[in-house]
Amino acid sequence: MKKSLLLIFLGLFSTTLFAYVDSDMDGVEDAVDRCPNTPFMDLVDIRGCATKSLVSPHHFDIIVGGTYAESDYQTLTKTDTLSSTLQIDYYYKNFSIQASTSYYSTEGNGYSANGMNDSFIGASYQFKALDSLTLGLSAGALLPTYDAALKNNNIDYTAILNLSYAISGINIFGSYGYTQINDDNIDGVVTYQDSNAVSGGVGYNFTDKFYMSGAYNSSNSIYEGVIDIETASLYSYYAIDSHWFTTFSYAHGLSDSASKNFAAFRIGYFF
């Protein structure tokens, strides 16, 4: 009799305990939840469907790193340049603001120099033109923090249009950029000109954490009379976890006006 009463009690207890099931823990029972698997940080209505996310749309990242450039132009002495870089980004939905700067040290045959490179501040907006096609518009200013004898002393302005088409983990991308050069000419030494730049390439998401791409890049030199700058480049991105990530890029000069080799490694924190 005692055993029978115990079984009856356990049966009643389990019915009470498991009759109400809320798998996504949104406060709406599964039996009437019209939107199962709602993210934990979403507020829901009486049907269990999200009305507002408690995850902030505001995000930032800080990226630090180093670059190496080997220059061997026909008209210049071979030089090696090391730079330390700092970049800070702010994101709000599809809008972002970027600021970056770097410090360089150059060594060559009988030549050495160090100091700040030009700094950059800009903004961009990304939006879906189609389900698989993303269009991006960017604009910014190059601030003359680089102290040079060639009068690189004015703010230059740049604008970039980029397109990306994604399908089955592959994305095909291209961009066009225009930079208005406002630096003062030096008679008989250098004449500045505006620059146009184009690039195109293909990338692939090997996993959710690892991405790699290859591209061809071409741009006018900012100096009149110098042949176009052409490079072939590789880029990779790896997410260590939900906050930390790294990037690596390499470019090889295809024209005599381009750096022979360029490499950059950066590590960033997203929050």
C-alpha positions in Angstrom: 0.0 0.0 0.0 2.8 2.4 0.9 4.5 1.6 -2.5 1.2 2.3 -4.3 0.8 5.6 -2.6 4.4 6.5 -3.4 3.9 5.8 -7.1 0.7 7.8 -7.2 2.5 10.7 -5.4 5.4 10.6 -7.9 3.0 10.5 -10.8 1.2 13.6 -9.6 4.4 15.4 -8.8 5.9 14.7 -12.3 2.7 15.8 -14.0 2.8 19.1 -12.1 6.5 19.5 -12.8 6.6 18.8 -16.5 3.1 19.9 -17.7 4.5 23.5 -18.3 7.4 23.4 -20.8 9.2 26.6 -22.1 12.1 25.5 -24.1 13.4 28.9 -25.1 12.7 30.4 -21.7 10.8 33.4 -23.0 7.9 33.0 -20.6 5.5 31.5 -23.1 4.6 27.8 -22.9 5.8 25.7 -25.9 2.2 24.6 -26.5 1.2 28.1 -27.5 4.6 29.6 -28.5 4.3 30.7 -32.2 7.9 31.7 -32.4 10.1 28.9 -30.8 13.8 29.3 -30.2 13.6 33.0 -29.6 17.0 34.5 -28.6 17.3 34.7 -24.8 17.9 38.5 -24.9 14.7 39.3 -26.8 11.5 40.6 -25.3 8.4 38.8 -26.6 4.7 39.3 -26.9 2.0 36.9 -25.6 2.5 34.7 -28.7 6.2 34.3 -27.9 7.4 36.4 -30.8 10.2 39.0 -30.4 9.2 42.6 -30.0 12.6 44.0 -28.9 16.1 42.8 -28.4 18.0 43.7 -25.2 21.3 43.2 -27.0 22.7 46.7 -27.6 23.1 47.7 -31.3 26.2 49.7 -30.3 29.5 47.9 -30.7 33.2 48.9 -30.8 36.5 47.3 -31.6 40.1 48.1 -31.0 42.7 46.7 -33.4 46.5 46.9 -32.9 49.2 45.4 -35.1 52.3 45.8 -37.2 53.2 46.1 -40.8 56.3 45.5 -42.9 56.9 47.1 -46.4 59.9 46.4 -48.7 60.2 49.1 -51.2 62.5 48.8 -54.3 61.3 51.4 -56.7 63.4 52.0 -59.9 63.9 55.7 -58.8 64.5 55.1 -55.1 66.9 53.4 -52.8 65.7 50.1 -51.4 64.1 50.6 -48.0 62.5 48.5 -45.3 59.7 50.0 -43.3 58.2 48.8 -40.0 55.0 50.4 -38.7 52.9 49.9 -35.6 49.2 50.5 -36.1 46.1 51.5 -34.1 42.5 51.4 -35.3 39.3 52.0 -33.4 35.8 51.3 -34.9 32.3 52.1 -33.8 29.3 50.1 -35.2 25.6 50.9 -35.1 23.5 48.4 -37.1 24.7 48.9 -40.7 26.6 52.2 -40.0 30.2 52.4 -38.8 32.9 55.0 -38.0 36.6 54.3 -38.2 39.7 56.1 -37.0 43.3 54.9 -37.5 46.9 56.0 -37.2 50.3 54.5 -37.3 54.0 55.1 -36.5 56.7 54.1 -38.9 60.5 53.5 -38.9 62.3 53.3 -42.2 65.8 52.0 -42.9 67.7 52.1 -46.2 71.2 52.4 -47.7 72.4 55.6 -46.0 68.9 56.6 -45.1 66.7 56.3 -42.0 63.6 58.1 -40.8 60.7 57.6 -38.4 57.5 59.4 -37.3 53.8 59.4 -37.8 52.1 58.3 -41.0 49.0 60.1 -42.2 46.0 59.4 -40.0 42.5 58.5 -41.2 38.9 59.1 -40.0 35.8 58.0 -41.9 32.4 56.5 -42.0 30.6 53.8 -44.0 27.1 52.4 -44.5 26.3 48.9 -45.7 22.9 47.8 -47.0 21.4 44.8 -48.8 20.6 45.7 -52.5 19.4 42.0 -52.9 19.4 39.0 -50.7 22.9 38.0 -51.8 24.2 41.4 -52.9 25.6 44.0 -50.4 26.4 47.6 -51.3 28.8 49.7 -49.3 29.5 53.4 -49.3 32.4 55.0 -47.5 33.9 58.4 -47.1 36.7 59.8 -45.1 39.6 62.2 -44.6 43.4 61.7 -44.6 44.8 63.9 -41.9 48.4 65.2 -42.6 50.1 63.8 -39.5 53.0 62.7 -41.7 55.8 65.2 -41.6 57.5 65.2 -45.1 59.6 67.5 -47.2 57.2 67.2 -50.1 54.5 69.4 -48.5 52.0 66.7 -47.7 50.4 69.3 -45.5 46.7 69.4 -46.4 43.7 67.2 -45.7 42.9 64.8 -48.5 39.4 63.3 -49.0 38.4 59.9 -50.2 35.2 58.1 -51.2 34.7 54.3 -51.9 31.9 52.3 -53.4 32.1 48.5 -52.9 30.0 45.6 -53.9 29.9 42.0 -52.5 27.9 39.1 -53.9 27.7 36.0 -51.6 26.6 32.5 -52.4 27.3 29.2 -50.7 30.2 30.5 -48.6 31.8 32.3 -51.5 31.8 36.0 -52.0 32.8 37.9 -55.1 33.7 41.6 -54.5 34.9 44.7 -56.2 35.4 48.4 -55.3 36.1 51.8 -56.8 37.7 54.6 -54.8 38.5 58.2 -55.5 40.9 60.4 -53.5 41.0 64.1 -53.8 44.6 65.2 -53.2 44.9 68.7 -51.8 48.7 68.9 -51.1 50.7 71.8 -52.4 52.8 71.2 -55.5 56.6 72.0 -55.4 57.7 73.6 -58.7 60.2 71.4 -60.5 60.1 68.7 -57.9 56.6 67.2 -57.6 53.1 67.7 -58.9 50.2 66.1 -57.1 47.1 64.6 -58.8 43.8 63.0 -57.7 43.8 59.2 -57.5 41.4 56.6 -58.8 41.6 53.0 -57.4 39.9 49.8 -58.4 40.1 46.3 -56.9 38.3 42.9 -57.4 38.6 39.5 -55.9 37.1 36.3 -54.5 36.8 35.2 -50.9 35.7 32.0 -49.1 34.4 31.2 -45.6 36.1 28.0 -44.7 34.4 27.9 -41.3 32.3 30.3 -39.2 35.6 31.5 -37.8 38.0 31.5 -40.8 37.8 33.6 -44.0 40.3 34.1 -46.7 40.3 36.1 -49.9 42.6 37.1 -52.9 42.4 40.3 -54.9 43.9 42.4 -57.6 44.4 46.1 -56.9 45.3 49.1 -59.1 45.4 52.8 -58.4 46.9 56.0 -59.8 49.9 57.4 -58.0 49.3 60.7 -56.3 52.4 62.0 -58.1 52.1 63.0 -61.8 54.3 61.0 -64.2 54.5 57.9 -62.0 53.0 54.7 -63.5 50.0 53.1 -61.9 50.4 51.1 -58.6 49.4 47.4 -59.1 49.4 44.7 -56.5 48.1 41.2 -55.9 47.0 40.6 -52.3 45.8 37.9 -49.9 43.7 38.5 -46.8 42.6 36.3 -43.9 40.4 36.7 -40.9 40.2 34.3 -37.9 37.8 34.7 -34.9 39.5 33.3 -31.8 36.2 33.6 -29.8 33.2 36.0 -29.6 35.5 38.9 -28.8 39.1 38.3 -30.0 40.0 38.1 -33.7 43.1 38.4 -35.9 43.7 39.4 -39.5 46.7 38.8 -41.8 47.3 40.4 -45.2 50.0 40.2 -47.8 50.5 42.1 -51.0 53.1 41.7 -53.8 53.9 44.6 -56.1 53.2 43.9 -59.8 54.4 47.3 -61.0 57.7 49.2 -60.4 55.8 51.9 -58.5 54.5 49.4 -55.9 56.1 48.1 -52.7 57.8 44.8 -53.6 56.4 43.1 -50.5 53.9 44.2 -47.9 52.7 42.2 -44.9 50.4 43.1 -41.9 49.3 41.2 -38.8 46.7 42.6 -36.5 44.8 41.5 -33.4 41.5 43.0 -32.3 38.9 42.9 -29.5 35.2 43.4 -30.3 32.7 44.5 -27.6 
